[in-house]
Amino acid sequence: MAEGSEIFETYQKEYDTLHESLVEKVGAIPTATGEQKKLLINQAQREFEEADEIISQMEAELSSLAAPVRSRLTPRLRSFKDDIKKLKRELAKGSSQSERDQLLGGSHVVDFEVTGMDQRARLLQGTERLQDGSRRLDEARRIALETEAIGINTLSDLNRQREQIYRTRDTLSTADTWIAKSQGVLKGMQRRFL
């Protein structure tokens, strides 16, 4: 082991362990089904994130090493990156195959008569769901329009009440002015009377 590459070698050991685990998981995905397949895909995605992190740490360590050591380790790092890219493509292929199988009902031997009936049943069910969704949307639209009309009526009532309050305030202000004048007249009459 060349001097200064001990940290790189430690990262490589971590990478090797992770790579083996990824090869197992990605290899098991095509034969897995249902929840097991989802679990394997999620675990593999997390391990890919870890692998990317380890590779970026290797790159940082590599940049701090002497040129001869760096030139010796660079091809190894490049092959690690290529391996991870290849495994990611296999995962994507396995995931898309899984989604395609779910949509098409699996990749097993197909009885076309049963499949045709299943497809009709699914189409009818889908049509019913669409119609139900349309009914709910129409109902929501109707409720929204009613709510809007109620809101407009409420705002109109509030506007009338505001105008009535302004008129009442103006009337009270006028009445206050007349009361003040009346009090002045009464006080003046009282002074004259006394």
Biotite code that builds the C-alpha atoms (Angstrom):
import biotite.structure as struc

atoms = struc.array([
    struc.Atom([0.000, 0.000, 0.000], chain_id="A", res_id=1, res_name="MET", atom_name="CA", element="C"),
    struc.Atom([1.530, 3.320, -1.028], chain_id="A", res_id=2, res_name="ALA", atom_name="CA", element="C"),
    struc.Atom([2.031, 5.996, 1.550], chain_id="A", res_id=3, res_name="GLU", atom_name="CA", element="C"),
    struc.Atom([-0.892, 8.396, 1.838], chain_id="A", res_id=4, res_name="GLY", atom_name="CA", element="C"),
    struc.Atom([-3.473, 6.002, 0.364], chain_id="A", res_id=5, res_name="SER", atom_name="CA", element="C"),
    struc.Atom([-4.570, 4.297, 3.614], chain_id="A", res_id=6, res_name="GLU", atom_name="CA", element="C"),
    struc.Atom([-7.691, 6.463, 3.818], chain_id="A", res_id=7, res_name="ILE", atom_name="CA", element="C"),
    struc.Atom([-8.473, 5.683, 0.183], chain_id="A", res_id=8, res_name="PHE", atom_name="CA", element="C"),
    struc.Atom([-8.093, 1.954, 0.890], chain_id="A", res_id=9, res_name="GLU", atom_name="CA", element="C"),
    struc.Atom([-10.492, 2.290, 3.873], chain_id="A", res_id=10, res_name="THR", atom_name="CA", element="C"),
    struc.Atom([-13.037, 3.954, 1.604], chain_id="A", res_id=11, res_name="TYR", atom_name="CA", element="C"),
    struc.Atom([-12.485, 1.183, -0.941], chain_id="A", res_id=12, res_name="GLN", atom_name="CA", element="C"),
    struc.Atom([-13.267, -1.502, 1.667], chain_id="A", res_id=13, res_name="LYS", atom_name="CA", element="C"),
    struc.Atom([-16.510, 0.325, 2.532], chain_id="A", res_id=14, res_name="GLU", atom_name="CA", element="C"),
    struc.Atom([-17.291, 0.609, -1.175], chain_id="A", res_id=15, res_name="TYR", atom_name="CA", element="C"),
    struc.Atom([-16.606, -3.097, -1.800], chain_id="A", res_id=16, res_name="ASP", atom_name="CA", element="C"),
    struc.Atom([-19.009, -4.123, 0.983], chain_id="A", res_id=17, res_name="THR", atom_name="CA", element="C"),
    struc.Atom([-21.664, -1.756, -0.316], chain_id="A", res_id=18, res_name="LEU", atom_name="CA", element="C"),
    struc.Atom([-21.100, -2.876, -3.916], chain_id="A", res_id=19, res_name="HIS", atom_name="CA", element="C"),
    struc.Atom([-21.623, -6.543, -2.981], chain_id="A", res_id=20, res_name="GLU", atom_name="CA", element="C"),
    struc.Atom([-24.846, -5.644, -1.193], chain_id="A", res_id=21, res_name="SER", atom_name="CA", element="C"),
    struc.Atom([-26.045, -3.621, -4.193], chain_id="A", res_id=22, res_name="LEU", atom_name="CA", element="C"),
    struc.Atom([-25.251, -6.467, -6.614], chain_id="A", res_id=23, res_name="VAL", atom_name="CA", element="C"),
    struc.Atom([-27.328, -8.828, -4.456], chain_id="A", res_id=24, res_name="GLU", atom_name="CA", element="C"),
    struc.Atom([-30.289, -6.444, -4.157], chain_id="A", res_id=25, res_name="LYS", atom_name="CA", element="C"),
    struc.Atom([-30.337, -5.381, -7.806], chain_id="A", res_id=26, res_name="VAL", atom_name="CA", element="C"),
    struc.Atom([-30.021, -9.025, -8.856], chain_id="A", res_id=27, res_name="GLY", atom_name="CA", element="C"),
    struc.Atom([-32.931, -10.040, -6.600], chain_id="A", res_id=28, res_name="ALA", atom_name="CA", element="C"),
    struc.Atom([-35.319, -7.315, -7.821], chain_id="A", res_id=29, res_name="ILE", atom_name="CA", element="C"),
    struc.Atom([-36.472, -9.007, -11.072], chain_id="A", res_id=30, res_name="PRO", atom_name="CA", element="C"),
    struc.Atom([-37.620, -12.140, -9.218], chain_id="A", res_id=31, res_name="THR", atom_name="CA", element="C"),
    struc.Atom([-39.116, -10.328, -6.204], chain_id="A", res_id=32, res_name="ALA", atom_name="CA", element="C"),
    struc.Atom([-42.788, -9.412, -6.056], chain_id="A", res_id=33, res_name="THR", atom_name="CA", element="C"),
    struc.Atom([-45.020, -6.852, -4.377], chain_id="A", res_id=34, res_name="GLY", atom_name="CA", element="C"),
    struc.Atom([-43.813, -5.324, -1.125], chain_id="A", res_id=35, res_name="GLU", atom_name="CA", element="C"),
    struc.Atom([-40.553, -7.284, -1.189], chain_id="A", res_id=36, res_name="GLN", atom_name="CA", element="C"),
    struc.Atom([-39.686, -5.684, -4.547], chain_id="A", res_id=37, res_name="LYS", atom_name="CA", element="C"),
    struc.Atom([-40.543, -2.189, -3.253], chain_id="A", res_id=38, res_name="LYS", atom_name="CA", element="C"),
    struc.Atom([-38.416, -2.801, -0.168], chain_id="A", res_id=39, res_name="LEU", atom_name="CA", element="C"),
    struc.Atom([-35.447, -3.997, -2.244], chain_id="A", res_id=40, res_name="LEU", atom_name="CA", element="C"),
    struc.Atom([-35.726, -0.980, -4.554], chain_id="A", res_id=41, res_name="ILE", atom_name="CA", element="C"),
    struc.Atom([-35.854, 1.459, -1.615], chain_id="A", res_id=42, res_name="ASN", atom_name="CA", element="C"),
    struc.Atom([-32.884, -0.223, 0.093], chain_id="A", res_id=43, res_name="GLN", atom_name="CA", element="C"),
    struc.Atom([-30.902, -0.200, -3.145], chain_id="A", res_id=44, res_name="ALA", atom_name="CA", element="C"),
    struc.Atom([-31.629, 3.499, -3.683], chain_id="A", res_id=45, res_name="GLN", atom_name="CA", element="C"),
    struc.Atom([-30.378, 4.303, -0.173], chain_id="A", res_id=46, res_name="ARG", atom_name="CA", element="C"),
    struc.Atom([-27.242, 2.237, -0.757], chain_id="A", res_id=47, res_name="GLU", atom_name="CA", element="C"),
    struc.Atom([-26.653, 4.035, -4.067], chain_id="A", res_id=48, res_name="PHE", atom_name="CA", element="C"),
    struc.Atom([-26.691, 7.322, -2.161], chain_id="A", res_id=49, res_name="GLU", atom_name="CA", element="C"),
    struc.Atom([-24.125, 5.900, 0.279], chain_id="A", res_id=50, res_name="GLU", atom_name="CA", element="C"),
    struc.Atom([-21.996, 4.635, -2.614], chain_id="A", res_id=51, res_name="ALA", atom_name="CA", element="C"),
    struc.Atom([-22.095, 8.064, -4.287], chain_id="A", res_id=52, res_name="ASP", atom_name="CA", element="C"),
    struc.Atom([-21.006, 9.630, -0.999], chain_id="A", res_id=53, res_name="GLU", atom_name="CA", element="C"),
    struc.Atom([-18.116, 7.171, -0.598], chain_id="A", res_id=54, res_name="ILE", atom_name="CA", element="C"),
    struc.Atom([-17.008, 7.793, -4.183], chain_id="A", res_id=55, res_name="ILE", atom_name="CA", element="C"),
    struc.Atom([-17.045, 11.558, -3.624], chain_id="A", res_id=56, res_name="SER", atom_name="CA", element="C"),
    struc.Atom([-14.942, 11.043, -0.459], chain_id="A", res_id=57, res_name="GLN", atom_name="CA", element="C"),
    struc.Atom([-12.533, 8.900, -2.499], chain_id="A", res_id=58, res_name="MET", atom_name="CA", element="C"),
    struc.Atom([-12.275, 11.683, -5.068], chain_id="A", res_id=59, res_name="GLU", atom_name="CA", element="C"),
    struc.Atom([-11.503, 14.219, -2.340], chain_id="A", res_id=60, res_name="ALA", atom_name="CA", element="C"),
    struc.Atom([-8.847, 11.927, -0.861], chain_id="A", res_id=61, res_name="GLU", atom_name="CA", element="C"),
    struc.Atom([-7.410, 11.230, -4.313], chain_id="A", res_id=62, res_name="LEU", atom_name="CA", element="C"),
    struc.Atom([-6.948, 14.938, -4.993], chain_id="A", res_id=63, res_name="SER", atom_name="CA", element="C"),
    struc.Atom([-4.831, 15.261, -1.841], chain_id="A", res_id=64, res_name="SER", atom_name="CA", element="C"),
    struc.Atom([-2.456, 12.428, -2.787], chain_id="A", res_id=65, res_name="LEU", atom_name="CA", element="C"),
    struc.Atom([0.864, 12.657, -4.615], chain_id="A", res_id=66, res_name="ALA", atom_name="CA", element="C"),
    struc.Atom([0.742, 12.489, -8.423], chain_id="A", res_id=67, res_name="ALA", atom_name="CA", element="C"),
    struc.Atom([2.167, 8.937, -8.809], chain_id="A", res_id=68, res_name="PRO", atom_name="CA", element="C"),
    struc.Atom([-0.296, 7.509, -6.278], chain_id="A", res_id=69, res_name="VAL", atom_name="CA", element="C"),
    struc.Atom([-3.131, 9.515, -7.804], chain_id="A", res_id=70, res_name="ARG", atom_name="CA", element="C"),
    struc.Atom([-2.372, 8.236, -11.319], chain_id="A", res_id=71, res_name="SER", atom_name="CA", element="C"),
    struc.Atom([-2.333, 4.648, -9.989], chain_id="A", res_id=72, res_name="ARG", atom_name="CA", element="C"),
    struc.Atom([-5.675, 4.985, -8.135], chain_id="A", res_id=73, res_name="LEU", atom_name="CA", element="C"),
    struc.Atom([-7.618, 7.094, -10.670], chain_id="A", res_id=74, res_name="THR", atom_name="CA", element="C"),
    struc.Atom([-8.480, 4.142, -12.991], chain_id="A", res_id=75, res_name="PRO", atom_name="CA", element="C"),
    struc.Atom([-9.720, 2.155, -9.999], chain_id="A", res_id=76, res_name="ARG", atom_name="CA", element="C"),
    struc.Atom([-12.016, 5.039, -8.955], chain_id="A", res_id=77, res_name="LEU", atom_name="CA", element="C"),
    struc.Atom([-13.252, 5.382, -12.531], chain_id="A", res_id=78, res_name="ARG", atom_name="CA", element="C"),
    struc.Atom([-14.152, 1.673, -12.605], chain_id="A", res_id=79, res_name="SER", atom_name="CA", element="C"),
    struc.Atom([-16.043, 2.083, -9.303], chain_id="A", res_id=80, res_name="PHE", atom_name="CA", element="C"),
    struc.Atom([-18.073, 4.889, -10.858], chain_id="A", res_id=81, res_name="LYS", atom_name="CA", element="C"),
    struc.Atom([-18.780, 2.796, -13.956], chain_id="A", res_id=82, res_name="ASP", atom_name="CA", element="C"),
    struc.Atom([-19.900, -0.151, -11.805], chain_id="A", res_id=83, res_name="ASP", atom_name="CA", element="C"),
    struc.Atom([-22.325, 2.061, -9.882], chain_id="A", res_id=84, res_name="ILE", atom_name="CA", element="C"),
    struc.Atom([-23.715, 3.542, -13.123], chain_id="A", res_id=85, res_name="LYS", atom_name="CA", element="C"),
    struc.Atom([-24.238, 0.041, -14.513], chain_id="A", res_id=86, res_name="LYS", atom_name="CA", element="C"),
    struc.Atom([-26.025, -1.084, -11.325], chain_id="A", res_id=87, res_name="LEU", atom_name="CA", element="C"),
    struc.Atom([-28.211, 2.040, -11.401], chain_id="A", res_id=88, res_name="LYS", atom_name="CA", element="C"),
    struc.Atom([-29.230, 1.228, -14.984], chain_id="A", res_id=89, res_name="ARG", atom_name="CA", element="C"),
    struc.Atom([-30.076, -2.325, -13.942], chain_id="A", res_id=90, res_name="GLU", atom_name="CA", element="C"),
    struc.Atom([-32.138, -0.995, -11.015], chain_id="A", res_id=91, res_name="LEU", atom_name="CA", element="C"),
    struc.Atom([-33.993, 1.392, -13.309], chain_id="A", res_id=92, res_name="ALA", atom_name="CA", element="C"),
    struc.Atom([-34.625, -1.440, -15.753], chain_id="A", res_id=93, res_name="LYS", atom_name="CA", element="C"),
    struc.Atom([-35.873, -3.706, -12.954], chain_id="A", res_id=94, res_name="GLY", atom_name="CA", element="C"),
    struc.Atom([-38.063, -0.930, -11.531], chain_id="A", res_id=95, res_name="SER", atom_name="CA", element="C"),
    struc.Atom([-39.594, -0.069, -14.901], chain_id="A", res_id=96, res_name="SER", atom_name="CA", element="C"),
    struc.Atom([-40.133, -3.770, -15.635], chain_id="A", res_id=97, res_name="GLN", atom_name="CA", element="C"),
    struc.Atom([-41.871, -4.054, -12.266], chain_id="A", res_id=98, res_name="SER", atom_name="CA", element="C"),
    struc.Atom([-44.139, -1.094, -13.049], chain_id="A", res_id=99, res_name="GLU", atom_name="CA", element="C"),
    struc.Atom([-44.850, -2.485, -16.525], chain_id="A", res_id=100, res_name="ARG", atom_name="CA", element="C"),
    struc.Atom([-45.703, -5.891, -15.054], chain_id="A", res_id=101, res_name="ASP", atom_name="CA", element="C"),
    struc.Atom([-48.045, -4.286, -12.538], chain_id="A", res_id=102, res_name="GLN", atom_name="CA", element="C"),
    struc.Atom([-49.791, -2.341, -15.269], chain_id="A", res_id=103, res_name="LEU", atom_name="CA", element="C"),
    struc.Atom([-50.078, -5.328, -17.575], chain_id="A", res_id=104, res_name="LEU", atom_name="CA", element="C"),
    struc.Atom([-50.899, -7.797, -14.832], chain_id="A", res_id=105, res_name="GLY", atom_name="CA", element="C"),
    struc.Atom([-47.550, -9.595, -14.721], chain_id="A", res_id=106, res_name="GLY", atom_name="CA", element="C"),
    struc.Atom([-45.241, -11.319, -17.140], chain_id="A", res_id=107, res_name="SER", atom_name="CA", element="C"),
    struc.Atom([-46.675, -14.828, -16.779], chain_id="A", res_id=108, res_name="HIS", atom_name="CA", element="C"),
    struc.Atom([-48.500, -16.887, -19.403], chain_id="A", res_id=109, res_name="VAL", atom_name="CA", element="C"),
    struc.Atom([-51.720, -15.126, -20.383], chain_id="A", res_id=110, res_name="VAL", atom_name="CA", element="C"),
    struc.Atom([-55.126, -16.680, -20.960], chain_id="A", res_id=111, res_name="ASP", atom_name="CA", element="C"),
    struc.Atom([-56.487, -14.152, -23.456], chain_id="A", res_id=112, res_name="PHE", atom_name="CA", element="C"),
    struc.Atom([-60.147, -14.868, -22.760], chain_id="A", res_id=113, res_name="GLU", atom_name="CA", element="C"),
    struc.Atom([-59.715, -14.352, -19.001], chain_id="A", res_id=114, res_name="VAL", atom_name="CA", element="C"),
    struc.Atom([-57.432, -11.401, -19.613], chain_id="A", res_id=115, res_name="THR", atom_name="CA", element="C"),
    struc.Atom([-59.993, -9.828, -21.953], chain_id="A", res_id=116, res_name="GLY", atom_name="CA", element="C"),
    struc.Atom([-62.664, -10.185, -19.265], chain_id="A", res_id=117, res_name="MET", atom_name="CA", element="C"),
    struc.Atom([-60.296, -8.782, -16.658], chain_id="A", res_id=118, res_name="ASP", atom_name="CA", element="C"),
    struc.Atom([-59.485, -5.869, -18.916], chain_id="A", res_id=119, res_name="GLN", atom_name="CA", element="C"),
    struc.Atom([-63.191, -5.207, -19.526], chain_id="A", res_id=120, res_name="ARG", atom_name="CA", element="C"),
    struc.Atom([-63.843, -5.334, -15.798], chain_id="A", res_id=121, res_name="ALA", atom_name="CA", element="C"),
    struc.Atom([-60.930, -2.966, -15.167], chain_id="A", res_id=122, res_name="ARG", atom_name="CA", element="C"),
    struc.Atom([-62.145, -0.641, -17.923], chain_id="A", res_id=123, res_name="LEU", atom_name="CA", element="C"),
    struc.Atom([-65.660, -0.630, -16.469], chain_id="A", res_id=124, res_name="LEU", atom_name="CA", element="C"),
    struc.Atom([-64.260, -0.019, -13.020], chain_id="A", res_id=125, res_name="GLN", atom_name="CA", element="C"),
    struc.Atom([-62.078, 2.788, -14.384], chain_id="A", res_id=126, res_name="GLY", atom_name="CA", element="C"),
    struc.Atom([-65.066, 4.306, -16.201], chain_id="A", res_id=127, res_name="THR", atom_name="CA", element="C"),
    struc.Atom([-67.131, 4.156, -13.014], chain_id="A", res_id=128, res_name="GLU", atom_name="CA", element="C"),
    struc.Atom([-64.339, 5.852, -11.095], chain_id="A", res_id=129, res_name="ARG", atom_name="CA", element="C"),
    struc.Atom([-64.096, 8.568, -13.748], chain_id="A", res_id=130, res_name="LEU", atom_name="CA", element="C"),
    struc.Atom([-67.852, 9.132, -13.670], chain_id="A", res_id=131, res_name="GLN", atom_name="CA", element="C"),
    struc.Atom([-67.817, 9.212, -9.873], chain_id="A", res_id=132, res_name="ASP", atom_name="CA", element="C"),
    struc.Atom([-64.955, 11.706, -9.985], chain_id="A", res_id=133, res_name="GLY", atom_name="CA", element="C"),
    struc.Atom([-66.861, 13.828, -12.505], chain_id="A", res_id=134, res_name="SER", atom_name="CA", element="C"),
    struc.Atom([-69.947, 13.792, -10.279], chain_id="A", res_id=135, res_name="ARG", atom_name="CA", element="C"),
    struc.Atom([-67.876, 14.846, -7.304], chain_id="A", res_id=136, res_name="ARG", atom_name="CA", element="C"),
    struc.Atom([-66.264, 17.637, -9.330], chain_id="A", res_id=137, res_name="LEU", atom_name="CA", element="C"),
    struc.Atom([-69.692, 18.850, -10.496], chain_id="A", res_id=138, res_name="ASP", atom_name="CA", element="C"),
    struc.Atom([-70.940, 18.783, -6.898], chain_id="A", res_id=139, res_name="GLU", atom_name="CA", element="C"),
    struc.Atom([-67.856, 20.656, -5.708], chain_id="A", res_id=140, res_name="ALA", atom_name="CA", element="C"),
    struc.Atom([-68.333, 23.226, -8.488], chain_id="A", res_id=141, res_name="ARG", atom_name="CA", element="C"),
    struc.Atom([-72.023, 23.643, -7.535], chain_id="A", res_id=142, res_name="ARG", atom_name="CA", element="C"),
    struc.Atom([-71.108, 24.105, -3.856], chain_id="A", res_id=143, res_name="ILE", atom_name="CA", element="C"),
    struc.Atom([-68.405, 26.614, -4.819], chain_id="A", res_id=144, res_name="ALA", atom_name="CA", element="C"),
    struc.Atom([-70.910, 28.625, -6.886], chain_id="A", res_id=145, res_name="LEU", atom_name="CA", element="C"),
    struc.Atom([-73.444, 28.559, -4.040], chain_id="A", res_id=146, res_name="GLU", atom_name="CA", element="C"),
    struc.Atom([-70.762, 29.660, -1.608], chain_id="A", res_id=147, res_name="THR", atom_name="CA", element="C"),
    struc.Atom([-69.763, 32.464, -3.963], chain_id="A", res_id=148, res_name="GLU", atom_name="CA", element="C"),
    struc.Atom([-73.392, 33.626, -4.237], chain_id="A", res_id=149, res_name="ALA", atom_name="CA", element="C"),
    struc.Atom([-73.779, 33.550, -0.441], chain_id="A", res_id=150, res_name="ILE", atom_name="CA", element="C"),
    struc.Atom([-70.533, 35.499, -0.115], chain_id="A", res_id=151, res_name="GLY", atom_name="CA", element="C"),
    struc.Atom([-71.728, 38.128, -2.605], chain_id="A", res_id=152, res_name="ILE", atom_name="CA", element="C"),
    struc.Atom([-75.062, 38.479, -0.766], chain_id="A", res_id=153, res_name="ASN", atom_name="CA", element="C"),
    struc.Atom([-73.250, 38.763, 2.568], chain_id="A", res_id=154, res_name="THR", atom_name="CA", element="C"),
    struc.Atom([-70.929, 41.453, 1.209], chain_id="A", res_id=155, res_name="LEU", atom_name="CA", element="C"),
    struc.Atom([-73.932, 43.315, -0.201], chain_id="A", res_id=156, res_name="SER", atom_name="CA", element="C"),
    struc.Atom([-75.709, 43.152, 3.190], chain_id="A", res_id=157, res_name="ASP", atom_name="CA", element="C"),
    struc.Atom([-72.569, 44.325, 4.955], chain_id="A", res_id=158, res_name="LEU", atom_name="CA", element="C"),
    struc.Atom([-72.229, 47.220, 2.508], chain_id="A", res_id=159, res_name="ASN", atom_name="CA", element="C"),
    struc.Atom([-75.867, 48.290, 3.174], chain_id="A", res_id=160, res_name="ARG", atom_name="CA", element="C"),
    struc.Atom([-75.316, 48.010, 6.922], chain_id="A", res_id=161, res_name="GLN", atom_name="CA", element="C"),
    struc.Atom([-72.144, 50.103, 6.664], chain_id="A", res_id=162, res_name="ARG", atom_name="CA", element="C"),
    struc.Atom([-74.027, 52.821, 4.798], chain_id="A", res_id=163, res_name="GLU", atom_name="CA", element="C"),
    struc.Atom([-76.794, 52.682, 7.413], chain_id="A", res_id=164, res_name="GLN", atom_name="CA", element="C"),
    struc.Atom([-74.197, 53.039, 10.197], chain_id="A", res_id=165, res_name="ILE", atom_name="CA", element="C"),
    struc.Atom([-72.665, 56.053, 8.413], chain_id="A", res_id=166, res_name="TYR", atom_name="CA", element="C"),
    struc.Atom([-76.100, 57.677, 8.073], chain_id="A", res_id=167, res_name="ARG", atom_name="CA", element="C"),
    struc.Atom([-76.881, 56.954, 11.732], chain_id="A", res_id=168, res_name="THR", atom_name="CA", element="C"),
    struc.Atom([-73.528, 58.430, 12.777], chain_id="A", res_id=169, res_name="ARG", atom_name="CA", element="C"),
    struc.Atom([-74.191, 61.554, 10.711], chain_id="A", res_id=170, res_name="ASP", atom_name="CA", element="C"),
    struc.Atom([-77.692, 61.847, 12.237], chain_id="A", res_id=171, res_name="THR", atom_name="CA", element="C"),
    struc.Atom([-76.257, 61.458, 15.750], chain_id="A", res_id=172, res_name="LEU", atom_name="CA", element="C"),
    struc.Atom([-73.576, 64.026, 15.008], chain_id="A", res_id=173, res_name="SER", atom_name="CA", element="C"),
    struc.Atom([-76.265, 66.483, 13.853], chain_id="A", res_id=174, res_name="THR", atom_name="CA", element="C"),
    struc.Atom([-78.360, 65.665, 16.915], chain_id="A", res_id=175, res_name="ALA", atom_name="CA", element="C"),
    struc.Atom([-75.314, 66.242, 19.166], chain_id="A", res_id=176, res_name="ASP", atom_name="CA", element="C"),
    struc.Atom([-74.793, 69.633, 17.550], chain_id="A", res_id=177, res_name="THR", atom_name="CA", element="C"),
    struc.Atom([-78.455, 70.612, 18.142], chain_id="A", res_id=178, res_name="TRP", atom_name="CA", element="C"),
    struc.Atom([-78.341, 69.318, 21.725], chain_id="A", res_id=179, res_name="ILE", atom_name="CA", element="C"),
    struc.Atom([-75.208, 71.373, 22.396], chain_id="A", res_id=180, res_name="ALA", atom_name="CA", element="C"),
    struc.Atom([-76.893, 74.475, 20.952], chain_id="A", res_id=181, res_name="LYS", atom_name="CA", element="C"),
    struc.Atom([-80.051, 73.761, 22.978], chain_id="A", res_id=182, res_name="SER", atom_name="CA", element="C"),
    struc.Atom([-78.021, 73.420, 26.156], chain_id="A", res_id=183, res_name="GLN", atom_name="CA", element="C"),
    struc.Atom([-76.350, 76.746, 25.399], chain_id="A", res_id=184, res_name="GLY", atom_name="CA", element="C"),
    struc.Atom([-79.727, 78.425, 24.851], chain_id="A", res_id=185, res_name="VAL", atom_name="CA", element="C"),
    struc.Atom([-81.154, 76.872, 28.043], chain_id="A", res_id=186, res_name="LEU", atom_name="CA", element="C"),
    struc.Atom([-78.143, 78.007, 30.078], chain_id="A", res_id=187, res_name="LYS", atom_name="CA", element="C"),
    struc.Atom([-78.501, 81.493, 28.653], chain_id="A", res_id=188, res_name="GLY", atom_name="CA", element="C"),
    struc.Atom([-82.201, 81.550, 29.502], chain_id="A", res_id=189, res_name="MET", atom_name="CA", element="C"),
    struc.Atom([-81.458, 80.290, 32.992], chain_id="A", res_id=190, res_name="GLN", atom_name="CA", element="C"),
    struc.Atom([-78.926, 83.071, 33.578], chain_id="A", res_id=191, res_name="ARG", atom_name="CA", element="C"),
    struc.Atom([-81.375, 85.702, 32.412], chain_id="A", res_id=192, res_name="ARG", atom_name="CA", element="C"),
    struc.Atom([-84.112, 84.232, 34.490], chain_id="A", res_id=193, res_name="PHE", atom_name="CA", element="C"),
    struc.Atom([-81.998, 84.335, 37.609], chain_id="A", res_id=194, res_name="LEU", atom_name="CA", element="C"),
])
